[in-house]
Structures are given as C-alpha cells and as structure tokens.
C-alpha cells in the first residue's frame, strides 16, 4: 500500500502546530478548526484507508517508506515509516481518543484566555506521539521520545503562573531525563552490536542463527572478559527499559505522573489514557525481539510490571484527589500491561492498552466534568452528584465497571486475559508474587474505584454551590468513549484481531495465543474479585456499616505507608537534599578552591610573581649583567666540583 497517507497522518499535526505558533494563534476559531481538523483527518485516513486492509490481511499487513536523513561515512540514517498491525492499532487509539479529547476541550477550556496556545501545544504533542508510533528506527523514535517530553512539559505546566504546575512540569521533565539517559545508552549499544538502528533489520540480525553466541566485545585481551551478543543484548534491553520506565511511569520512575495532574483535565486524559504513558508499553511491544532471547530480561519486565501494578493500587486506596486516584489507577494498569509483555504476550498487553484507553479517558473526562461543576478535586467535598449530573454519573459508573473488569464490559476481556497469563506463567516468572499479587491488585482496583464513586456521586451532598450537568460538547465525547468501553472488548476479542496487535518484528516461533474463554468459570472468577473489592467499598462508604476511620486506625503504619506513597517521594527528597546537594556543594567548593583558586588563579599569580622577580634584574646596566653572568659561571663551576 502507499505510504503517502501515513506521512500525511504524521505531519498534519506538525503543520497545525507551526501554523498556530507563527500567527494563527491570534485567531481563536481558525486555530480550533485547524488543530482539531488535522487529528480528525488523520483518524479518517487510518480508519477508512488502512484499517480495512489490516482486517483483511492480518499480521502480514505492513507499509514501509523512508528517506535518507544523515550520512556519515559508510553509515546512513533514515527517517521513515513502519506501519504494521501493532502501529495501526496504536494509531487508531491515539487519534481516536485524542480527537475526542480535543473536542471535549472546546467546552472545558472555552473561557480560558490561552486556549489557542493550549491547542498549539496539543498539536505539537500529537505530532510527537504519532512519530513514536510510526518510527521505523531507534534514533528516530528517540527524537520523538524527547519531543513528547518537551510537549508534555508545556502541557503539564500550562498554568505556568501556578507554582505547583511549574514544579510538576519540571519534575516530569527531569524524571524522564533519568530514564532517557539509560534509553540512549541502550540504543547506542544495540546499534554497536547489530550495526543498524532499523527495527526490521535489527530483528533480522538478532534472530539469525548463532548470533547470540558470537563475541560482541572483548575486554582486557585474551585473558580478559569475553562478552557474547546474548549478554550484550541483555544489558542493552535493561538500559532500554529505563526509558520505558520513565515514559510509562513504572516504579521507581513513577513519581512524576501523579503530580502531572496539575495540568488541565484534558491534558490528564491525553497523557494518562491513550498517549504518552502508553508510549512505553507500545515501544516494549515494538522491540520485543531484544527481550525475548533473555529469560533474565523477560523476568525483570514481568516482575517490574507486577510490582508497579500492586504498588500503585495500594496508594490509590488512600487518596482523596479525584484525578490523583485515576492517575495511580493508570500506573497500576500500565503495570499490568508491562507484566503481560514480560510474560511473553504482547497481544494481550496491547489489547488491554486499547480497551484501557477508552474507559480511562472516559473516567478522566468524567472527573473533569465533575471538577467543572463543583470547582474542587477533593472527593470529600462532593457526594450526592448523581441527582444533579445524571449523564456524567451514569457514564462514570460504566467506565468504573469496565475498569473493574465486570462482564461483559471491555475491561473483563482484556484485564482478565492478563490475569489468565498469571495462572500459568513461564518458568522464569513462576513464583508466588506473579501468581497472586495481580489478583490482589484487581481486588484493590474494585475497592478504590467504588470508594471514589460512592464518595463522589452518592450519599449526602457535601459540595458548595449548584452543580450542573456538563455541556453537550463535553458529555458527547464521553458518551462515545462509553460506547467503546462497552463494545470494544468482545469486538476486538477474536483470534484474527489479536494477532494483528503483534509487531512484524516479533519472531514467528513466539506467536503463542493467550486468551480467556469467557466461560462460566472465568466470569465467576472476575465477579468474585469485583464483589470482594466493591463490597468492601460499599460497607464502608455507602452503607456505613464499617467506619473507615476505624479501619484506618487498625491498619496504622500500613495505612500511613500507603497514604504517604510508600515514602518514595520523601526518600527522593532526602537523597537530593542530603546526598545530591552535598555532593554539589563539594563539587562547587572543589571548583572554586582547587580548579579556580589553585590552577587558574594560582597559575596567574605564579606567572605574575615570577615576572615581578625577574623584572628586577632587567636593569639595562651592562655591569649588572656581567656580574650576574660571572656569578652564574661560578655557581656552575662550584656544582661541578
């Protein structure tokens, strides 16, 4: 197929961002039309031009194109397009959900004076994200990876006059730099080991017979270390994972995500539902071929995702900011996706990424509608909103049920597909944690989401003012997302569709098909998880049979641990203040005293002093020079004697 449509999808948002930045921002309506229009056109191209071919051809679907970008000696780098089933599904999610968020923002941001700047940043973010999805090589994806970081920095810090927003954008940017440093090292090591940065070529090299046993690097000559390609690949995969940990906010680089809630709610939905945080999961699926040869690397990925899912869910149970609860929920669900890939199933991970995008975007937009109505993020100052906001409340309830995995909503099919993987994990990840913590996390998910729902929409009103239903331009995108949250599970749950979620770079021998049967036992298992979690929330926050404060006192230090986010932020703050800052002060003192004081100023002082001493002997008198000459000769003779 022609790649022209893919190029158009990629560069239309960039054209919109450039046009808005260079003058169009002065005109409100044209800015909104151009920004939203480019996303909708891109979605139309993907849906009506490429998607039918994908459904017809399945895993064999692939569109490639590239242009030579940089040439250095015999090495050249290209800027290209790789559109296969994996990237097309991701493209549909990013453009579809992103387009609805763009439209929703018309209502949410209508009174904001900087709305044109907001849409300019949105368009730049969309171009950056599409570049990640469509890139065909590591160097190109790294450029767009950094562009996503820059554009998310602008969006999170949109309210730049608000100190908390500025601090949150800086925190997001700096945290991602830590991960991206490892990501860059991993890319360079992979390029060294394979001689290419192109995904298709790199996969071919790694999958070639005998490649893993070849020597990649010799340290210390014959008697030194011999590093094989297998070891080199394991190290590269681990370093690359650091970048994924940053973007997908996996522990311990998760700390930026909850603070990113300082941005406008549409930004929260865009970043946390289908785009930025999903980029790491997408990349993990795209470069699955570098992880698959190493059981160690796969085990690290599986256990990292497992712990992140549990860790974030425990924190969500104690939060009261409606957007932060959803943010930690996103962290937890991303952990599920990463764990699924670590267990060898990119198809189920991408399946959950797709369904999660619909119901999590719905929940964030619903939270935005609530905040828009009551002017607070604190669920303790809400309550009883169901009677005032019936549409928003109903849509939010359906999104909550989907997230909790209630049959037959989409979350049941995808999340329980991941739980199915943990019942019979591969040997490298077969332990009690993989088998039980994901299920416990699912129970916690039902608990904290219905805790949120009961405190927000039912019970006695605790809000101030007169809440009202969101305008049509806000709830209609939510309704469309709700429809997708209902139907996307069974619609996408076919062998052919799930197979198309795989990347063309995935080795054929790894194409095992994990799925759930949707039978009575699976439905009963999901129902039991839901009843335990939601039931605990019901007796505590609606029926009032159990006082939450009593449970809080009983849990004591455990509750404080969860409430303080496992003290990870405090630990980082202590490290920065007591180690990093002291080290910085030491470096500053060393620079001032040793480098500047001794070497720079000291050499200048020595030159000046020696010049002053020698200048005393430059008298211009021949008799003085003769005397000095004679004294020198005498000294030399004395030394020789």
N, C-alpha and C positions, 0 to 999 in steps of 0.2 A: 504493500500500500504506500501511497505518497506520504512523505513526512512533512509536507507543507502545513497541514493542519496542526501538527504537533508544534512546529515552530511558531505558528500563529498563536496557539494557546499560551505558549511560554512568554512571548514578547508583547502581547496586548496589554497586560497589566503594567509592564515597564513603561510602555508608551503613555499609558494613563498617568503614571506617577510622574514622569518627566513633564508632561503637559501641565499637570496640576502645579508642580513645583516651579515652572517657568512662566507663570502668568495666569493660568486658568483658575487658580485658587481665588482670584478676585471675584469670580462669578459663581455663586452658590449652586444654582440649578445645573449649569453645564458640567460643573465638577462632579455632582452626584450622578448625572446621567452617564458620563464617561467612565467613572470608576466602577459603578455597578454594571454598566453595559458590557465592559470588557470581560468581566467574570461570567456573565450570563452567556455571552457569545462563545467563550471558551468551553463552558459546560455543554452548550448545544453541539459544538464540533465533536467533543468527546462522546456525547450520548448518541448522536444520530449518524456519525461518520465511522467512529472506531468501535463502539460497543457492539453493534450487530456482528461485526467481523470476529470479535473476541468470542462471542457466544457461539458462533458457527465453527471456529477453528480450535478453540480451547487453548491448551498450553503451547501450541505451535505458533500462536499469534505473536508477531514481532515486527516492529517498524524501527529501522535504524537510519541514521544520517549523521554526518559530521563535516566540519570544516577545519582545515588546518589553522591552528591558532599561533603556536610558537614553535620555532625550530632552533635547536641548539646542537650543532654538530650533526651527528647521526640520529639524534633523538628529537622527535617532534611530538607536540601535544595538540590534541584536538578539542574542539568544543562541539559536543554532539548531542544527539537524541537517542535514547533507548526506551522504546515504548513497547512493553510486553504486558501480559495479563496482570502482573503484580503492579506495575506503574499505572496502568489504565484504571484499575480499581481504585488505587490511591488517588488518582487524578479526579475521578468522579466524586470521591468523598470530599476532597479539598475544595473543588469548585462548587459542588452541590451544597454542602453545609456552609462553606464560606459565602456563597451567593446569598443564602437565606440570612446569614448574619449581617451581610452588607445591607440587605433590605430592612431588617429589624432595626438597624442603627439609624434609619431615617426617622423613626419615632423616638428612639431613646435619646438621640443627640440633636433633636430638632431645635432646641433652644440654646445650644452651645455655639458660642461665637467662633470657635475654631473648627467648625465642622469640616471645612474644606481641607484644612491641614490634617484632620483625622482621616479623611478618605484618601488623601495623598499617601499617608503612612500605610493605610490598609493596602493600597495598590502595590506599594513597594514590597510589603510583606508577602503579598500573594505571588509576585514575580519571584521572590527569593525562594518561597516554598515550592513553587512549580519547578524551579531549577533543580532542587534536590530530587524531586520525583522523576524528572526526565533526564537527568545527567547520565552519561554513559561511561564516565571515568571518575576516579578518585579525586583528582586535582580540581576538576570542575565542580564536583559535589562539595568539596571543601570551601570553594569560593562562595557558593550559595549558602553553605552552612554558616559562614560568617555573616553573610548578608541577612540571613534570618535573625542572627544575634543582634545586628545593628537595628533592623526594623522593629524587632520586639522591644529593644531598649527604648525606641522612640514611642512605642505604643503604651508600654507599661508606665513610662514616665510622662504620659500625655498631659496630665495635670502637673506640669513641672513646677508650678508655684507652691505646690503642696509638698512639704519636706518628706513625708512618708513615701510619696510616689517617686520622688527623685532618688531616695535611698533604695527603694525596691528595684528601680531600673538599674542602678549601679550594681546592686547585689546580683541581679540576674546576669548582667554582662560579665562581671568578674568571676562568678562561679562557673559560667560556661567557658571562660578562658582557661580555667584549670583543666577541664575535660578536653578542650580542643587542643591543648598542648600535647597531651598523650595521643590524641587522634592524629595530629600532624606527624608525630614520630612513627606511629603505626603505618601511616600511608607511605612515608619515605622508606621504611623497612620492607614493606610489600613491594614497592617499586624496585628496590635493590634486589630482592630475592627473585622476582619474576621478570624484570626488565620491561614491564608495562604497567600503566595505570588504568587501562581499559578493562571494564568488568568482564566482558566476554573473553578477551584474550587472557586475562589473569586466571579466570576459571579453567580455561583450556590447559594452561601451563600447570596449575596445581593438580588438576585431575589426570595429568599424563602419567603413564606407568613409570614407577621408580623415582618420581620427582621427590617424594618426601624423604627418601633415604640419601639423596645427594647432599654433598657438603655445601653449606651456604656461606660459612665464614670460618676462617682459621685464626685462632688467637695464640700467639706465642710460638709459632713454628711447629716443628714435628712433635715436640714434647709438650705442646700447649693444649688448648681446648679445640676440639673439632665440633662445630655446631652444624647439625643437619638442617635441612629445609623444614623438617617436621617441628623441631624446636624453635627455629626462626619464625615459623608460621604461628606457633602458639603464643610467642611473645608479641608478635605483630597483632594478633587477634585481641589479646588482652589490652594492648595500648589503644587499639581502635575502639574497644568497648568503653574506654574512658570518655570519648566524645559522645557516644550514645548515652552514657550515664548522665552527662551534662544536659543534653537536649531533652531526653525523656525523663529527667529528674529522678533517676534511680539513686538509692542510698549509696554513698553518703553525699552525693552532689544534688540532693533534692531541695536544699534549703531555700533556693530562690523562688520556687513555684508558689508556695502559699503567700509570700509577700507580693507576688505579681498581681494579686487581687486588687492592688491599689489602682490599677488601670480601670478604664470604663468597662462595664459588664460585657459589652460585645467583644472587647479585647480578650476578656477572660474566656468567653465561649470560643473564640477563634483559636487562642493559644492552647487551651486545655481540652478541647473536644476533638478536633479532627486535623489539626495542622502541626504547630511547632513541636509539641510533645510527642506526637505520633511520628515525627520525622526519624527519631532514633529507632523506633520499632521497625519502620519501613527500611531503614538502612541495614539493620540487623538481618532482616529477611533478604535484602538485595545481596549482601555479601556473606550469606550463609555458608558459602563454599570455603571460606577461610576458617570457619569454626568447626565444621563437620569433621575434618581429619583428626582433631584432638579431643579426646574424652575429657581432658582437664579443662579446656576452654569451654566445652559444652556444659560441664558441671558448674563452672563458675557462673555462666549465664543463667542456668536454671536456678541455682541457689540464690543468686543476686535478685532475680525477679521474685522468687518466693518470699524472701525476707522483706523486700520493699513492699509487696502486697500486704503482708501482715503488719508490718511496722506502721504504714500509713493508715491502715484501717483502725488500729488501736488509738491513734491520735485523733482521728475523726470522731470517735465516740465522746470526746470531751469538749469539742469546740462549740462556740455559740455564734460565730460569724457565718452566715449562710453561704457566702462564697468560699470561705476557707474550708468548710466541711466538704463542699463539692470539689475543691482543689485537692484535698487529701484523698478523696474518693478517686479522683483521676490518677493520683500517684499509685493507689492500690490496684486499679485496673490495668495501668501500664505495667505494673509488676507481674500481673497475670500473663500479659502478652509476652513479655520478655521471658518468663518462665516457660511458656509454651514453646518458644523457639529453642530454648535450652534443652527442652525435652525432645527436640527433633521435628517439630510440627509447625512450619511456617504458615501452612494453610489455615490452621485453626487460629493462630495468632492474628493473621490478617483478617480473618473472619470476625474475630472479636473486636479488632480495631475498627472495622467498618460499622458493625452494629452499635458499638460504644459511641461512635461519633454522633449517631443520630440521637440516642437518648441522653447523652451527656450534654450535647449542645442544647437540647430541649430543656434540660434541668437548669443550665446556666441562664438561658434566656428567660425561663420562668422566674428564676431568682432575680433577674434584672427587672422584670415586670413588678415583682413584689417590692423591691427596693424603690422603684419608681413611684410606687403607690404610698409607701409608709415612710420613706426617707430615712431608713436605718438598715443596717446589715445584721443587727442583733436579733436572733430569733426569740430571745426572751422579751422583746418589745413588740411582738407580733401577736399571733393567736387569733382564732375566730375569723380568719380571712376567707374561708370557704364561702360564707354567705355574701361577702362583698365582691369576690373575684371568682365566680363560678367557673369561667372558662379557663383561666390560668390555673386554678386549683385542680381542676379535672385533668388538664394536660400534664401538670406537675406530678399528679398521682400516677398516671400511666407511665411517665418516664421513670418514676421511682420503682414501680413494679418491674419494669424492664431491667433496670439496673440490678434489682434483687434476684433476677433470674426466674420470674414466675411464668409458668407455662400459660399460653403459647407465645408470649412476647419474645422479642428478638434476643434479649439477654439470656433467656433459658437455653437457646440453641447454641450460642457462642460460648458463654461462660461455663455452662455445664459440659461443653465439649472440652474445655481446658481441664476441668475437674476430672473428666474421664481419663485424660492423659496421666493424671497423678495416681490413678488406681493401679496402673501397671507401668511405672516409669522405666526408662532404660537402666541398665546395670550401674552406670556411672552416677546416677542420681537416685538410686533406690535406697532411700532412708526414711526414717520416721517423719522428718520435717517435711519432705516433699509430699508424703502421703497424707499428712494430717493438717498442716498449717494452712494450705489453700482452702480446705473445707471450713476450718475455724474462721478464716478471713471472710468467707461467704456469709457465715452467721453474723459476724460483726457488721458486714455491709447492710444486711437487712435491719439490724438494730439501729445503726446511726442514721440511716436514711429515713426510717419511720419515726425516730426521735425528732429528726428535722421536720418531717411532715406534720406530726402531731403538734409540736410547739408552734408551728407557723400557721397552719390552716384550720385547726380545730381548737376546742376549748374556749375559755373566756378571752375576750379581746383585751389586749394589753397595749395596743398601739395608740398613737395620738393623731388627731385629725380625722379626715373622712377618706379612707382608701377607696379607690375606684378601679374598675377593670381597665386593662391596658388597651390602647387604641388598636384598631384593626391592623394597621401596618406592623404592629408588634406581635399580636397573637396569631395572625395568619401564618407567618413563617414557623411559629411554634406548632401550629396545627399540622403543617406539612411534615415537620420533623416527627411529630407524634404518629402520623400515619406510617412513616418509615420505621419508627421504633416498634410498631405493631407487626408489620408485614415483612420486614427485611430478614428476619430470622428464617422462617420457612421458605421464603422466596429464594434466598441465597443458599439454603441448605440442600444442595444437590451435588452429586459427585463431580459433574462437569464444571459447575461454577467454582467450587472449592479448588479444583485442580488448576483453574485459571488464575488463582491467587498466587501461584508459585512463580518464582523468577526463572527465566531461561538459564540463569547461571547455576541453578540447583542441579546437582548430579542426579542422573536418572535413577541410579540404584537407591537413592534416598527417598524416592517418591512413595512413601508409605502413606496410606489414607486413614487418618484417625477421625472418627466421628462418633456421635452418640446415636442411639437407635430411636430415641423418642418414645420408647415403650413405657409400660406401666411402672416398672421399677425405677427408671430414670426420672420420670415425672414425680414419683413418690419421694425419691431422694431430694430433688430440688424443693419440693413442697415442705419436707421436714426442715430443711435448712432455713427456708423462709419463715415458717411458723415459729421456730425457736427464736430467731433474731427479732422479727416483727412483734412476736408475742411479748418478749421482754420489754420492748419499747411501749407496747400497748398498756401493760400493767403499771408501768412507771410514769408515763407522760400523758395518758389519756384517762384510763380508768382510775388512776390514783390509788391503786391497791398497795403499791410499794412506794415509799418516799425515796426519791433519787438521792437526797442528802444522806439518808441512812446508808445506802449502798456506797456512796462516796466515802463516808467515814469508815465503813467496813474495809474497803479496799485500801485506804490510807496511802502508803507510799506508792502503790501500783497506780492509783489514780493520779497522784502527783507526777509520776513518771510520764504518763500519757498526756496529761494536761500541759506539761512543760516540754512536749515534743521529744521526749527521751533525753532532754537537756543537750541535744546535738548543737543547737544554735548557741547555747551557753558555753559549750566546750569550744566551739569555733571562736567565740568572742574572747574566751580566756587565752586560747592559743595566740590569737592575733595581738592581744594586749601584752601578754607576758613573754611570749617567745618571739613572734614576728617583730613586734615593736622594739623589744630589747635588742634583737639582732640588728634591726635597722639603726638603732641608736649606736650600737657598737660599730657598724659599718660607717656611720656618719662621723663618729669620733676618729676612727682609723683613717678615714679620708682626710679629715681636717688636720689631724696631728701628724700622721706618717706621710701620706701622699702629698698633701698640700704643704704642711708645715716643714717636713724634712726634705722631701725630694724636690718639690717645686720651689718653695720659698728658700729652703736650705741651700739648694744649688745656686740660686740667685745671690744669696748672702755670701756664699763662699767665693763666687766669682767677683763680687763687688769688693770683698775684703782683700782677696789676693791682688786684685788690681790696685787697691789703695796702697798696699805694702810695696808692690813692685814700682809704683809710680814715684815713690820717694827716692829711688835710685836712678831715676831718669832726670839727672840734674843738668845735663848738657855740658858738663865740665870734663875735659879730656883727662886731667889729672885724677879725677874721681874714678873714671872708667879704668885707667891704667892701674890704680890702686886695687880696685876690685878684681881685675884680671890677675894681678900678681898674687892676691890673696887666694884666688881660686886655684892657681897653679900650685901654690904652696900646700893647699889642702889636699890636692890630688897626690902630690909627692909624699905627703905625710901618710896618706892612706896606703900607698904602695909600699912604704917602709914597714 
